[in-house]
């Protein structure tokens, strides 16, 4: 049970893969088995490596999408209030009542334990006046009622509902009446016990009949059971109508509370990983001139906590689910990327993620020996789906090397080193005598971002191998040098605007010239010793041109980077790979541009994302529309985006820690600061970070000067 990932979403990474309006049928994965769930289904399915997989068939880069796919329109989630503490979550509208429509309901492990929870007081539904998330796992709803016979508009009953992702709802009635009240209260309950895939495809089925159970109701079907218990017990329970009834007495100015507890399969309370006493994420905080920065860091960490999952077979190891509601399980590439962006919060999440994925590494004979298996991801209209197994295999050694710089223990590093070595062996074996790392199937293109991942893996991997006197470092560096020389010539498209990096090269050597966020990975070179950034694939002139392009109006929407330039063929502001803003790529661009010295462009992107975050209540979705920002406008939500999403929440951490430019080298006992000298958010104080397994705090002044305020005793400030 290493993964609980919807197969159709995991197959292509996005809810509208291949440009469609919903998830496509499952695509063959590299090193994974096909799910037995129905085509297009979304649910919680295990991710179990099963040895080398057959080579997937892929359409040519410019082939038209097949027309025989079954259309699947996901229920919209962009207006929902989603409380998350995995493995539980609850989806509500701003009306507070759970009506059983759409995605509404309490879920556990991808199954809807309760779909309907509607309150009537004295025969009337409360008028909804307020709905707000109070934490990542909790929401507050307020409604009002008039019970007085006096003329006037003022309500005298307030109905407050506190709804929690663990399956608890507290309903409190507050009276402002001048006389004692005896109020009949009814709660109508129901569920279909449907899995998320059936709900998404519109095939959930009718509500199940209820039976009276304990102090509440119970539902059963072939796939499980669910119950709701009430405290205090109801005065009456009607199974045929799914009703619980009370006669509640309220004195003048008094209040009374009913608590409902939803429990699937007779289980006890949900024990969310993020609520454990020993969280793998440090409780960092931001302060200073920007209230938005403070709120973004707080909410990002809360969302990350809510998405934590534990490997049941190895409960010490935690990793992040991709996002709710569609992808509540492990996807290797996304889990590694999120763990890497959260290294300033400590190395425990990185260690748990690395150990979990090390157990999936392919060790059988064949060309895929050493791969971390992963599904294929849609890449938009210009290129065929990409193999996320390739990405995960290349990110693994890079994350291990950087985690060591941030303070991962020598014991843990050495424990994971053999897996990293096998990843690097796969890289060199797959490249062979060639220069580029191609997609791992016949006719696959050479993608620019894959070369960036491979180059970084080679340099950081060589650094790691040398540190432990393991062979292979020199060969990796030599290949990386050859790749740099070739890439700068072979992947550059000259034009009247100064040129651009190509997105890919086809097998016959043609360039795919469209400009998209894949290019930002060319700026993400990785951290070496002494706080040095590894060299990049582009030379100085090319890097400057890329910075200009990323900072231009075709790519910068004002809310973040578009996935595809606005002037490119096929641009769609809502396209999940063809124009929507994806927060992860924008954060990588901000960090890369800052490291390369292009702070004007980085600062504009940073401020844009923070402005977008404010409109989303600082809970950033994985993507939103790339429409151009204008005075008085707001970013448009994508109706199928996960929110919360691990990479978006982790991107919030990366964006804010980039302001301080923290570059640790824990083995050498140093930390170097390269802050954004332009101080785009004014003064910022970051406290509660972790470097070298100790608290770390840093202040960046309005002049862009950084000062360490708290650090491990053995750390020295580098030059």
N, C-alpha and C positions, 0 to 999 in steps of 0.2 A: 504494500500500500504506500509506495513511495510518492505517488502522485494522485491527486484528485482533480483531473483536468477534463473539461468538456472536449470530446474527441474532435468535433468539427471545428471548434475554435482553436484547439491546440494544433490542429493540422495546418492551419494557415495563419495563426496569430491574431487575426482580426475578425470582428464580427461581420464585416462585409467583404470578405476575401474575394479576390479576383474581380473586384469592381461591382459585385452584385449587391443586392439590398439586404442580404442576410447571410448566414454562414452556409458555405457550400457543402457538398458531400465530403466525407473524410478523404484526405489525400494520403497516399502511402508515405510512411515515415521512414527515416533512416535509423535502423536499429530498434524499432518499436513494432509492437503488434497492432493490427487493426482492432478497433473496438467493435464489439458486437451490438452496440446501440444502433438504433435506426439511422439511416442516412439523414444528415442534417441535424441530428439530435444534439442537445446541449445537456450535459449532466456531469456528474462526478465519476470519472472512470479512472482506474488505476493505470499508472505508467510503469510498465515492467519491461526492461530490456530483454530481448530474446535472441541475442546473437545477431550475426550479420543479416541484413535484410536484402531482399531482391532490389535491383536497381529500379527506381521509380521512373515511369515514363513522363516526360516533360514536353510541353508544346514548345515550338520555336519561339524565340523572343517576341516576335511580332504577330504571333498567331492569334486569330480571333478567339474569344472565349467560347467554349462549347455552349450550345443553346438548349441542351437537354437537361440542364440542372434544374432540380425542383426549387422553386422560389420559396424562400422562408423569410418572412418579415418578423424581426424580433419585436416583442412588445417594447415600447419606448421606456427608457429608464432615466432620462435626463431630468425629469421633474420630480423624481422620487426622492424621499428621504430614506437613506439606506444606513441602518445601524449594523455594525460589523464587529464581531469578536469570534473569528473562525474557531471551530467549525459551524458556528451559528450566525445567522443574520436575519434581519427583518426589514421588509420593504413596505413603505407606507406612502400615501399621498398627503398633501398638506391639509386634508380634511379630517385626518385623525382616525376616522372609521375605517376598519378593514372590511372591504365589501366582497372580496374574493375575485374581483375583476383584475385582469392583467397579471402583473407580477406580485400583487399585494399578498403579504402573509409572513409568518414566521417560518424559517427554514433551518434545518440542521443537516449537514453533510449533503446538501443539494436536494433534499426532499422537503416539500411543504408540509409542515406539521400542523399548521393552522392557517386557513385562508380567510376566514371571516370572523370578525369580532366587532359587533355593532351594539352601541349602547342607546337605550331609551330611558329617559327619566320622566316620570309622570306622563308616559305615553308619547313623549316628544324626543326627537334627536337634538342634541346640543348644536347650537350654531357655532361653527368653527371660526375662531378669531385669531388663532396664533398657532404656528407650527415652526419648530426650530430644533436643529441638532444641538445638543448640549455637550456631546462628546462623540468620539468616533463610534461608540457602541450604544448611544442613548439619544432619544429624542423626546421632546416635551410638546404636548398638544393641549390647547386650552379651548374650551367651548363655553357658551353661556346659555341660560334659560331664564324665562320669566314664569314664576309660579304665582305671583301676587295678582290679585284682582284689581288692584289700584290702577288708575289710568296713568300712563307714562311709559317711556321707552326703556327704562333702566332694568337690566337683568338683576335678579336677586340670587341666582345659583350659578356658580362657576364650577365647571367640570374639568379637572386637570388629569391628564393621562401621561404617565412617564413610561415609555416603552423601551425595553432593553433587549439587546441582541441575544442575551442568554435565555430568552423565552419568558421573561417576566413582564407583566404590565400592572402598574399601580394606578388605580382609578380613585381619585379623591374628589368628593363633593364639598364645596365651600358654600355656606349659606350666609347671605347678607339680609335675610328676612327679619322682620321685627317680631315674628311669632315662631313658636316651634313648628317644624314641618315633619310630616310623615310621608315619605316619598316612595312610590313603587319604582324600582330600578330593574330593568331587564337587560341582559347581555345575550345577544344571539350569536351562536358559535357554529362553525362548520369547517370542514376541510375535505379535500380530495386525495390527500396523501400522494400527490403527483410529484414526479421528479421534475427538475427544472427544464429538462429537454422537452418533456411533454407540454409543459406550460408555454414554453417559447414557440413551439410548433402549433399551438392551438388545439392539442389533442389531450388535454388533461382529464376530461371526463367529468361527470357530475359529482356533487358532494356525496359523501358516504353517509349511511344512516348512523346515528349516534346511539350510545347506550349510557345509562346512568352508571357512574363509576366513582366510588369514594365520595368526595365532595365536589363532583363536577361531572364531566362527560368524557366518553372515550369513543374512538373510531378505530376500525380495523379493516385491513384488506390483505391480499395475498403477500404484499411486499412489506408490510409493517403495521404498526399501531401508533396511535398518538392519544394523549389525554390532556385535559385541562382541569386543574383543581383550583378551588377558590378558597380564600381565607378573608373573612369568615365564610363558613359554608353557606350556600344559598338556602333560602327558606323553601324553595321549590325548584326542582329540576325536571324539565320536560324533554325527554329524549327525542320524541317524535318531531318536535319543533326546534330542537337544538337550543333550548332556552334555559338560562339560569335566572332566578328571580329572588329579589330581596325586598323587604319593607324596611327602609332605613329611616331612622329618626335623627333629625338635626335640630339642636337648640339654636336660638338666635345667635348668629355670629359663629356657629359651630362648624365642625367638619367631620367627615367620616371617610374611611378608606376601604376599598376592596382590592385584594391582590389576586391576580390570575397567574398561574404558572403552567406553561406549555411544556410538555415532556414527551418526546417521541420514543417509541419502543420501550417504554418503561424506564428510560434512562434518568439519571439524576441530573443535577444542574450542569450546564455546559462549563467545562473548565477550559477557558480560552488560554492559549499559550501566552498571549500578550498580557494577561493578568497575573502571570506567575510572579512570585516574589523576586526571582532572579531573571530579569529581562536581558536579552542579548544586546539591547540598544540603550545607550546612555541617555538619561533625561536632560538633554542639552536645552539651553534657553538662549534667546536673543533679546537684546535690549538696545536702546539708542534712539536715534532720530526717526526711524521708520517703524511705525506701528504695524505696518503690513509685514515687515520682515519678522517681527516677533510672532505675529499670528500664523504666518506661513510655517515657520519652524515648529511651533507647538503642534499645529494640526498635522503636519507631515509626519512627525514622530508618532502621534496618536494613530494615524492611519496605518503606518508601518506596524505598530504593535497589534492592531486589529487584524492584520493579514498574516500574522505569524502562524506557521504550522509546525507540528512536531512529527518526526519520523517515528511511527509507532514501534518499529523494531529496534530503534536506537533513540530513545526519548531524550537523550542529551542534545541531539542535533536538531536545530530548528532552521527553517528556511521560509521564504516568503511565497505566498500564493500570488498569482498574477493580478487578480482584481475581482471585484464583485460588481454585478451579479454573474457575469458570464464565465469567468475563468478562475474558479476557486481552488485551483490546485497548482502543482509545480510545473513550470515550463523552464527547462534548464537555462537557456540563454537569458531570459528575463530575470530569473532568480540570481544569476551571477552578476548581471549588470546592476541590479538593485543593491546587492551586497557590496559591490565595488563603490557605488556612490555613497554608501552609508559608512564607509570606513572611519570617517571622523567621529562616529558614535561608538567606536570600538570594533574589535576584530572577531567577536564571538559569533555574530551572524555569518560573517564570511567563512569562519571555520566550519560551522554547522552545514552551510550550503555546500562547501567544498567536499566535506566528508560524505554528505548524502549523495552527491553526484559522482564521487569517486566509486561508490558501490555500483553505479550503473555503467561504468566504463566497459567497452567491448574488449574482451580478452581472447576471443576465438581466433582461429586462423583467417587470413584474408586481408584485403586492402583496407578494411575499416578497423583493424586492430588499433586500439588506443583512442578511438573516438568516444566522446561523450554523446550518447544518442539524443536526437532531438527531432521534432517534426519539421515540416516545411512551412514556410511563411510566405504569404502573398507579398509580391514586390511591386504591385501596381501594373499599369497597362504596358509599360515599356520593356519589362523583363519577366522571365518565368519565375515561379516561386523559388525562394532561396532555402537552403538547408540550415536550420538553426543548430543542427548538430555540429556543423563546421564552426559556427560562431562560438558555441559553448566550449568546444575543444580548444579553441584558440584563446578564449577569455580565461579558462581555468588556470594555466600557468601564470598569466599576467596578474590575475587576482591574488594568487598565492604569493607572488613576488612582492606585490604592493602591500598586501596584508602584513607581510614580514616587516616591511618598512614602517608600518603603522604600529607594530608591537606584537604581532602574532608570535607566540613562544617558539623557541627553537624545537622543542619536542613536537609540537603540532605541525610545524613546518616540515620537519624531517619525516613525520608520519605521512604527509601528503605528497612529499617530493616524488616518490615512484610514479604516482598517477600523473603528475605534471611531466615527468620524463617521458612517459608513454604518449602523452599528448604531443610533445615536441617531436618524438620519433615519428608519430603519424604525420606531422607536418612535413618533415624532411623526406619521408618515404613517398608521400603523395606528390610533392613537388618533383621529386626525382632529380633528373638532370636538367629540368626546365627552370624557368625563372618565376613563373606565376603559379598561384594556387587556384585551380579551376574549381567550379562546382563539381561535386562528387557524383556526376552521372554523365553519360555520353552526350556530347553536344552542349554541355553547360557553358555559360559565359564565364569570363574572368571579371569579377565585380571589383569595383574600386574599394568598397568598404571591407571586402574580404582580404584584400592585400594589406589594408591598414591594420586589421586584426592580426594577420599573420606576421607582419613586420614588427608590431609591438610585442607579440608573443615571443618572437625570436630574440629580440634584444633584452626584454625583461627575463625571459627564460634563461638566456645565456648568463645574465647577471646572477640568477638564482643558482644555476649549476656551478658557476665558479665559486660561489660562497661556500659550497659544500664539497668542493674538490671533486665534482662529478665531471666526466668527459662530455664533450659535445658543444661547449660554449663557443669555441673558436669557429667551428663550422657554421653555427647559427649566425654569428656576426658577419661572417664572410658572405653568406647567402643574403642577409639583410642589406649589405652594401651593394651587392649585385642587383637586388630588387629595387633599391632606391635609384640607381643609375638608369635602369631600364624604364621604371615607372615614369620618371620625369620626362622622358622622351615619348614613350608609347601611350601615355594616358592623358596627354594634354591636347586639347582641341583649340587651335588658333582661330580667332575671329577678330572682327574689327573692334570689339569691345575689350580686347585684352586677353581673351582666352578663358578657358574653364577646364576643370578636370572632367574627364569622361566618366559616366556612371559605370560603364563596363566596356569590354571588348568581346565581340562575338568570336566563335571558333575560327572564322575565316579572317579575323583581324580587323573587322569593321568596328568603329567606335560608336557607342550609344551615347549621344552627346547631351541628353537632357540634364538639367541642373535640379538636384533635389537634396534632401537632407542626408543622403548617404555620404555626401562629400564632407560633412562635419567630422566624420570619423578619421579623416586625414589629419585633423588637428589634435586628435586624442592620442598622444604618443606614449604616455605612461611615465611612471616615476622610477628613476634609477637612484643610486646612492648619492649621498651628499646633497639631496634636494634637487638633483639635476633632472630635467625632462629629457627623455630619449629623443634622438633626432627623428624628423618626420620624413614622409615620402616625397613631399614637395620641397622645392628649393625656396629661397627667401622671396624671390620675385613672384613665384607662383602662389606662395602663401599669402602675400600681400594682395594679389588679385582675388584669391578666394575670399579673403576677409572683406574686400570691397563688395563682392557679389552677395555675400551673406548679409551685409549691412544695407544693401540696396532694397528698394521698394518691391522688387519682384519676389524676394525671399522673406524679408522682414515684414510681417503683416501689421506690426505695431503691437501685437499680442504675443509674438513669438515667431519662430521660423515655420514657414509653410513646408509641407512635405515635398512639394513640387513647385518650382517657380511659376509665378502667375502668368508668365508669357509662354510657358511650355505647352505643346500640344497635349490635350487631355486633362488640363488643369481643372480641378473641381474643388472649391473651397471646403466641401464636406468629404472629399475623397480621403479615406483613411491612409492611403499611400500616395495620393495624387493632389494634395493641397491642404489637408487639415494640419493644424499645428499639433505636433506631438511633443509633449513637454520634455521627454527624455533627450531627444535630439537637440532641443534648444538649450538645455542645461549643458550638454557636452560641448556645444558650440561656444557658449559663454566661457566655460573653463578653458577650452582650447584657444580661443581668441585672446583671452587674458594672458595665458602663458606665452603666447607668441608676440604679445605687446600691442594688440589692437583693442585697446580698452574702450575707444569710442563706440565701436560696433558692439562689443560685449556689453557695455553699460546700457545701450539702447535696448538690446534683447532682454537683459535682466529686468529693467524697469517695465518692459512690456508684459513679461510673465507675471510680475508682481501685481500689475494692474489687473490682469486677467484673474489672478488668484482671488483678488478682493471680490470680484463679481460672483465667484463660485464659493464664497464663504471660506476661502483659503483652503478648501479641499479640491485640489487640482484633479480634473479628470485626465485619463490617459491621452485624450485628444479633444480638440474643439475646432470649429470652423476657422479657416484661414482668411475670412473676409477682412478687408482693409479697415484698420481702426480709423475712426473719425470722431470729431468732437461730439460728446454726448452719447457715443455708441457703447456697446458692450459686446464681448465675444459671444458668438452663438454656440450653444452646446451641441454636441453630436449625440443624437438620440440613442446610439448603440455603444457609447463609450463606457468602459468600466470606471466606476467612481465609488469608492477609492480604488486606486491602482498602484501597485508597488513601485513601478518605475517612475510614475509621476510624483509620488510622495518622496521617493529617494532623490529625485531630481531637485525637489525643494531644499533638501539638505546640501546637495552639491552646489546649487546656486548661491546659497548664503555663505558656505564655507569658502567658496572661491573668492569672496570679498577679502578674506584674510590671507589667501595664498599659502596655506599650511602645507609644508613639504617635509615630512619627518623622515628620519633615518634612525629608527630605534636601535638597530644593531650597532651603529656607530655612536649612539648617544647624542645625536644632534637633531635639531629641528630648524628649518629655514622658513622665513616668512617672505612671500612675494605678494603683498597686498595690491589691490586695485588702487593705483595712485590717484585716480579720478574720484574716488569715494562716491560712487553714484547714488548711494543711499544715505550719505552723511555719516555720522558716527555710528558704529555698530560694535556691540560688545557680545561676544559669543562665550557662554560659560557652560561647563558641564560636558565638554567634548572629552574624548579620550585619545591620548597618544602614549605609547609605551606602557599601556595597561594602567594608566594613572589619569586623574582628572587634568584637563587642559583648558585654559581660558585665555582669550586674546581680545584685545581692544584695537579697533581701527579708527583713527581720528578722522575728522572732517578734512584734514589735509592729506589723507591717504597713508598715514604712518601707522605701522602696526607695533604693538607692544604685548609681550606675553605677561599675563597677570597670574597664571597658575600653571605649573608643570611638574612633572616628575623630577625628583632631586637630581637624577643622573643625566638629565637632558641639558645640553648646552646649545645656545643660540648660534646657528651657523651663519656663514657670510652670504 
